[in-house]
């Protein structure tokens, strides 16, 4: 198992079962809504099964739309390296 908590996988499976996700953007937004502490891009890849280029492109889109922010850094639970943390923008919290 990766460094991502089992509760995160459980939350993602619940989101998938609810049918609330629509495409890559929906997966990312729904996942971040369950993780108010945010996730690194690598953690998003691990939890969603999306490829790095998919996560990177969608996160860039979401930043441009001001739906997510990358304002801080922390150690990634997958790689152990310092990485930017992707979080819902304040107006998006609880809206997904």
C-alpha positions as a LaTeX table, in Angstrom:
\begin{tabular}{lrrr}
\hline
Residue & $x$ (\AA) & $y$ (\AA) & $z$ (\AA) \\
\hline
Unk1 & 0.00 & 0.00 & 0.00 \\
Unk2 & 1.16 & 3.54 & $-0.69$ \\
Unk3 & 1.64 & 6.32 & 1.83 \\
Unk4 & $-1.93$ & 7.50 & 1.21 \\
Unk5 & $-4.32$ & 6.72 & 4.04 \\
Unk6 & $-6.88$ & 3.96 & 3.55 \\
Unk7 & $-9.56$ & 6.50 & 4.50 \\
Unk8 & $-8.67$ & 8.43 & 1.34 \\
Unk9 & $-9.18$ & 5.34 & $-0.79$ \\
Unk10 & $-12.48$ & 4.69 & 1.00 \\
Unk11 & $-13.62$ & 8.26 & 0.33 \\
Unk12 & $-12.71$ & 7.94 & $-3.35$ \\
Unk13 & $-14.62$ & 4.64 & $-3.67$ \\
Unk14 & $-17.66$ & 6.32 & $-2.10$ \\
Unk15 & $-17.43$ & 9.21 & $-4.57$ \\
Unk16 & $-17.16$ & 6.73 & $-7.46$ \\
Unk17 & $-20.16$ & 4.75 & $-6.17$ \\
Unk18 & $-22.24$ & 7.94 & $-5.83$ \\
Unk19 & $-21.57$ & 8.75 & $-9.48$ \\
Unk20 & $-20.61$ & 12.33 & $-8.61$ \\
Unk21 & $-17.47$ & 12.35 & $-10.73$ \\
Unk22 & $-17.45$ & 13.60 & $-14.30$ \\
Unk23 & $-14.13$ & 13.16 & $-16.06$ \\
Unk24 & $-10.69$ & 13.99 & $-14.74$ \\
Unk25 & $-11.65$ & 17.43 & $-13.44$ \\
Unk26 & $-14.59$ & 15.97 & $-11.52$ \\
Unk27 & $-12.40$ & 13.29 & $-10.00$ \\
Unk28 & $-9.89$ & 15.85 & $-8.80$ \\
Unk29 & $-12.48$ & 18.30 & $-7.43$ \\
Unk30 & $-14.46$ & 15.56 & $-5.68$ \\
Unk31 & $-11.30$ & 14.10 & $-4.16$ \\
Unk32 & $-10.09$ & 17.48 & $-2.90$ \\
Unk33 & $-13.53$ & 18.12 & $-1.40$ \\
Unk34 & $-12.92$ & 15.05 & 0.78 \\
Unk35 & $-9.43$ & 16.23 & 1.70 \\
Unk36 & $-9.57$ & 19.81 & 3.00 \\
Unk37 & $-5.89$ & 19.49 & 4.01 \\
Unk38 & $-5.08$ & 19.13 & 0.29 \\
Unk39 & $-3.03$ & 16.64 & $-1.71$ \\
Unk40 & 0.11 & 16.72 & $-3.80$ \\
Unk41 & $-0.22$ & 16.05 & $-7.51$ \\
Unk42 & 1.45 & 12.66 & $-7.00$ \\
Unk43 & $-1.08$ & 11.76 & $-4.29$ \\
Unk44 & $-3.90$ & 12.78 & $-6.64$ \\
Unk45 & $-2.44$ & 10.45 & $-9.30$ \\
Unk46 & $-2.28$ & 7.58 & $-6.81$ \\
Unk47 & $-5.83$ & 8.05 & $-5.55$ \\
Unk48 & $-7.53$ & 8.65 & $-8.89$ \\
Unk49 & $-5.51$ & 6.39 & $-11.17$ \\
Unk50 & $-5.00$ & 9.33 & $-13.53$ \\
Unk51 & $-1.70$ & 9.65 & $-15.39$ \\
Unk52 & 0.75 & 12.43 & $-14.41$ \\
Unk53 & 0.02 & 14.43 & $-17.58$ \\
Unk54 & $-3.72$ & 14.24 & $-16.88$ \\
Unk55 & $-3.34$ & 15.47 & $-13.30$ \\
Unk56 & $-0.89$ & 18.21 & $-14.26$ \\
Unk57 & $-3.06$ & 19.51 & $-17.09$ \\
Unk58 & $-6.29$ & 19.44 & $-15.10$ \\
Unk59 & $-4.69$ & 21.08 & $-12.04$ \\
Unk60 & $-3.31$ & 23.88 & $-14.27$ \\
Unk61 & $-6.81$ & 24.39 & $-15.72$ \\
Unk62 & $-8.35$ & 24.48 & $-12.25$ \\
Unk63 & $-5.75$ & 27.00 & $-11.04$ \\
Unk64 & $-6.51$ & 29.26 & $-14.03$ \\
Unk65 & $-10.22$ & 28.99 & $-13.18$ \\
Unk66 & $-9.38$ & 29.83 & $-9.54$ \\
Unk67 & $-11.08$ & 26.64 & $-8.39$ \\
Unk68 & $-7.93$ & 25.28 & $-6.70$ \\
Unk69 & $-4.79$ & 26.82 & $-5.23$ \\
Unk70 & $-1.20$ & 25.72 & $-4.57$ \\
Unk71 & $-0.13$ & 28.01 & $-1.73$ \\
Unk72 & 2.01 & 25.77 & 0.46 \\
Unk73 & 4.43 & 22.84 & 0.46 \\
Unk74 & 4.80 & 19.66 & 2.50 \\
Unk75 & 6.37 & 16.24 & 2.16 \\
Unk76 & 4.48 & 14.05 & $-0.31$ \\
Unk77 & 3.25 & 10.83 & 1.32 \\
Unk78 & 4.16 & 8.89 & $-1.85$ \\
Unk79 & 7.62 & 10.20 & $-2.70$ \\
Unk80 & 8.71 & 11.78 & 0.57 \\
Unk81 & 9.87 & 14.82 & $-1.39$ \\
Unk82 & 8.79 & 18.38 & $-0.71$ \\
Unk83 & 5.89 & 19.17 & $-3.05$ \\
Unk84 & 3.20 & 21.77 & $-3.65$ \\
Unk85 & $-0.16$ & 21.02 & $-2.04$ \\
Unk86 & $-3.27$ & 21.35 & $-4.20$ \\
Unk87 & $-6.34$ & 22.53 & $-2.27$ \\
Unk88 & $-9.80$ & 23.74 & $-3.19$ \\
Unk89 & $-9.96$ & 27.51 & $-3.42$ \\
Unk90 & $-11.82$ & 28.94 & $-0.42$ \\
Unk91 & $-15.01$ & 29.59 & $-2.44$ \\
Unk92 & $-14.99$ & 25.94 & $-3.61$ \\
Unk93 & $-14.80$ & 24.27 & $-0.19$ \\
Unk94 & $-17.94$ & 22.25 & 0.40 \\
Unk95 & $-19.31$ & 23.19 & $-3.03$ \\
Unk96 & $-18.29$ & 20.02 & $-4.85$ \\
\hline
\end{tabular}
